[in-house]
Each structure stands twice: as C-alpha cells, then as structure tokens.
Amino acid sequence: MKLVVGLGNPGEEYENTRHNTGFLMLDFILGKKTEWKNSPVTKAEFCKENFADKQTVFLKPMTFMNNSGLAVVQMKDKNKLNLKDVVIIYDDVDLPIGSMKISFDKSSGGHNGLESIIKKLKSREFVRIRIGIAPTTPTGKMKKPKGEEAMLKFLLGKFKESELAELKKLSKKVAEALEIIFTESKDKAMTLYN
C-alpha cells in the first residue's frame, strides 16, 4: 500500500489558496467525483484508490498545516507502511508556478507542514513533490514576496483562474511522476521530471 499526502488547511476560507496546493493537486489527480471519507482518528480526510496498480491512500490532513505530521504518522502506522511508501505533495514558493520538483531526504526548507511531518516521522527519508506557486514576470523572473507579513498574505491568498488552470495542467505530470515513483523508482522519476 502507498500513501500520498496533499498538504493544506481545512475550511472554506482556505479553498483555492496557495498554501492549499497539496489539496488542490489531489483533487485534480483524482477528479471531482472522489468521495473523501472523514477519519476522526487520524484527523484527516482520505480515500482509497487503485493507483498505478497499487492500493493507495490519498490523505488530506485536517489538522491545519502546522500539525500535518499528526495525521500522516497515524495513517502510516495504522496501515503499517514504510517511509518509502509515503509521498508528500505541497506548495513551494521557491519554484515558479506551473513547475514541480521531486526531492528526497531534504530539510523542510522552512515549510511548517513539512517540518511537522519530519518531526512526527522522526525522519526526512520520504519523497516529496514540491509544486511551484511563485508568480513570474513576463520575462520569466520569479516575484517572491518580501518579508514575513507579505509572505503570509501571499500564501493565504487565492489563486487566479489562470494559475488554477496552470496547476490543473501540471497535475497530469504530477500523476505520471507518482506512477513512476510507485512502479519503478523515485530516482527514475527525479531524472525524468526534475
């Protein structure tokens, strides 16, 4: 069994915000008809799907971003999964919108959701798919917000329709990368998609 976690915050006010990119990616990959079940034990919404011929749990922690690790560790332990079976999908302000990067065994890079997961799992040895959310200028230069307040406002701000369309397009690549991670290896996925 595999576990794919999309990071975000619960509640209508956070829908389609940049910090909810992980939730959005799962919705794009699985489609709107997916029935998410509520798990009070793991404090998360989840669904089980056959993905790339592997029984896969898709998980949206409902603990708010800074406590994402609680839901991840409980679902991992409940299903007796190894760390190599876990993939985390989340927003990355250091990548331009419409891009992705697969990484393994790296620090949280200041992402609170990832930091929580690393602490709870007591390890960094899991795969992440980082989804770019930084806006770019017409010449392709990234425009990253400066200062803590501006950054927070940016992360909790909503995507424009054009940005959502770009993310939806990217979700096909993310799904392909997941399939390669599950059926072949993370290294092959990194070679192909990084």
C-alpha positions as CSV (number, residue, x, y, z in Angstrom):
1,M,0.0,0.0,0.0
2,K,1.1,3.6,-0.7
3,L,0.3,6.9,1.0
4,V,0.0,10.1,-0.9
5,V,-0.5,13.2,1.2
6,G,-1.6,16.6,-0.1
7,L,-0.9,19.5,2.4
8,G,-3.4,22.3,3.1
9,N,-5.7,23.9,5.6
10,P,-9.3,22.8,6.2
11,G,-12.2,25.2,5.8
12,E,-13.9,27.2,3.1
13,E,-11.8,30.3,3.7
14,Y,-8.7,28.4,2.6
15,E,-10.2,26.9,-0.6
16,N,-8.1,27.6,-3.7
17,T,-5.4,29.4,-1.6
18,R,-1.7,28.9,-2.5
19,H,-1.0,27.1,0.8
20,N,-3.6,24.6,-0.2
21,T,-1.8,23.5,-3.3
22,G,-1.4,19.9,-1.9
23,F,-5.2,19.6,-1.5
24,L,-5.8,21.0,-5.0
25,M,-3.3,18.6,-6.6
26,L,-5.1,15.6,-5.1
27,D,-8.4,16.9,-6.3
28,F,-7.1,17.4,-9.8
29,I,-5.4,14.0,-9.9
30,L,-8.4,12.1,-8.6
31,G,-11.2,14.2,-10.1
32,K,-14.2,15.9,-8.6
33,K,-16.3,12.7,-8.1
34,T,-13.9,11.4,-5.5
35,E,-15.7,10.6,-2.2
36,W,-13.5,11.7,0.7
37,K,-14.1,9.9,4.0
38,N,-13.6,11.6,7.3
39,S,-11.3,9.8,9.7
40,P,-11.8,11.2,13.2
41,V,-8.9,9.0,14.5
42,T,-6.3,10.4,12.1
43,K,-8.0,13.9,11.9
44,A,-7.9,13.7,8.1
45,E,-10.0,13.2,5.0
46,F,-8.9,10.2,2.9
47,C,-9.9,8.0,0.1
48,K,-8.5,4.6,-1.1
49,E,-7.9,4.2,-4.8
50,N,-6.2,1.7,-7.0
51,F,-3.5,4.0,-8.5
52,A,-0.8,2.6,-10.8
53,D,-2.0,-0.9,-9.8
54,K,-1.1,-0.1,-6.2
55,Q,-3.7,0.2,-3.4
56,T,-3.2,3.8,-2.4
57,V,-4.5,6.0,0.4
58,F,-4.8,9.7,-0.6
59,L,-4.8,11.9,2.5
60,K,-5.7,15.5,3.3
61,P,-4.7,16.3,6.9
62,M,-7.4,18.4,8.7
63,T,-5.2,19.4,11.5
64,F,-4.1,22.7,9.9
65,M,-0.8,23.0,8.1
66,N,1.5,23.3,11.2
67,N,0.2,20.0,12.6
68,S,0.1,17.9,9.4
69,G,2.5,15.4,10.9
70,L,-0.2,14.1,13.3
71,A,-2.4,12.8,10.5
72,V,0.5,11.5,8.4
73,V,2.1,9.4,11.2
74,Q,-1.2,8.0,12.4
75,M,-2.2,6.9,8.8
76,K,1.3,5.5,8.2
77,D,1.2,3.5,11.4
78,K,-2.4,2.3,11.0
79,N,-1.5,0.9,7.6
80,K,1.9,-0.4,8.7
81,L,3.6,1.5,5.9
82,N,7.3,2.0,5.3
83,L,8.6,5.6,4.8
84,K,9.5,4.6,1.2
85,D,5.7,4.2,0.6
86,V,5.0,7.8,1.6
87,V,4.8,10.8,-0.9
88,I,4.0,14.3,0.3
89,I,2.7,17.0,-2.2
90,Y,2.9,20.6,-1.1
91,D,3.4,24.3,-2.2
92,D,6.9,25.7,-2.8
93,V,7.4,29.5,-3.0
94,D,10.9,28.9,-4.3
95,L,9.6,27.4,-7.6
96,P,7.8,29.3,-10.3
97,I,4.1,28.5,-10.8
98,G,3.4,25.6,-13.1
99,S,6.6,23.8,-12.2
100,M,7.4,20.8,-9.9
101,K,10.4,19.2,-8.3
102,I,10.8,15.8,-6.7
103,S,13.1,15.6,-3.7
104,F,14.1,13.1,-1.1
105,D,15.7,13.3,2.4
106,K,15.9,17.1,2.4
107,S,15.2,19.7,5.1
108,S,11.8,21.3,5.3
109,G,13.1,24.5,3.7
110,G,11.0,26.5,6.2
111,H,7.7,24.9,5.2
112,N,5.8,24.4,8.5
113,G,3.7,21.5,7.3
114,L,6.7,19.6,6.2
115,E,8.6,20.4,9.4
116,S,5.7,18.9,11.4
117,I,5.8,15.7,9.3
118,I,9.6,15.4,9.7
119,K,9.3,15.8,13.5
120,K,6.4,13.2,13.8
121,L,8.0,10.7,11.5
122,K,11.4,11.3,13.1
123,S,12.9,11.1,9.7
124,R,13.4,13.1,6.4
125,E,13.6,9.9,4.3
126,F,10.5,10.2,2.3
127,V,9.7,11.5,-1.2
128,R,8.2,15.0,-1.7
129,I,6.7,16.6,-4.8
130,R,7.1,20.3,-4.5
131,I,4.7,22.4,-6.5
132,G,5.8,25.9,-7.6
133,I,3.5,28.7,-6.6
134,A,5.7,31.8,-7.1
135,P,4.4,34.3,-9.7
136,T,6.7,35.2,-12.6
137,T,7.2,38.4,-14.6
138,P,6.6,38.3,-18.4
139,T,10.3,37.6,-18.9
140,G,10.1,34.5,-16.6
141,K,11.7,36.0,-13.4
142,M,10.2,34.9,-10.1
143,K,8.5,37.6,-8.0
144,K,8.7,36.2,-4.5
145,P,7.0,38.3,-1.7
146,K,9.5,40.0,0.7
147,G,9.0,39.9,4.4
148,E,7.1,37.6,6.7
149,E,3.8,39.5,6.6
150,A,3.8,39.8,2.8
151,M,4.7,36.1,2.5
152,L,1.8,35.0,4.8
153,K,-0.6,37.2,2.9
154,F,0.6,35.7,-0.3
155,L,0.4,32.0,0.9
156,L,-3.2,32.5,2.2
157,G,-4.2,34.5,-0.9
158,K,-6.3,32.8,-3.6
159,F,-5.0,31.6,-6.9
160,K,-6.2,33.4,-10.1
161,E,-8.2,31.4,-12.6
162,S,-5.2,31.3,-15.0
163,E,-3.0,30.0,-12.2
164,L,-5.5,27.2,-11.3
165,A,-5.6,26.3,-15.0
166,E,-1.8,26.0,-15.0
167,L,-1.9,23.8,-11.9
168,K,-4.5,21.6,-13.4
169,K,-2.3,21.1,-16.4
170,L,0.7,20.3,-14.2
171,S,-1.4,17.7,-12.3
172,K,-1.1,15.3,-15.2
173,K,2.7,15.5,-14.8
174,V,2.4,15.0,-11.1
175,A,0.2,11.9,-11.6
176,E,2.7,10.5,-14.1
177,A,5.6,11.1,-11.7
178,L,3.7,9.4,-8.9
179,E,3.1,6.4,-11.1
180,I,6.8,6.1,-11.9
181,I,7.7,6.5,-8.2
182,F,5.4,3.6,-7.4
183,T,6.1,1.3,-10.3
184,E,9.8,2.0,-10.9
185,S,11.7,4.3,-8.5
186,K,12.0,7.8,-7.1
187,D,15.4,8.1,-8.9
188,K,13.9,7.5,-12.3
189,A,11.1,10.0,-11.5
190,M,13.6,12.6,-10.5
191,T,15.6,12.0,-13.7
192,L,12.5,12.4,-15.8
193,Y,10.8,15.3,-14.0
194,N,13.5,17.4,-12.3
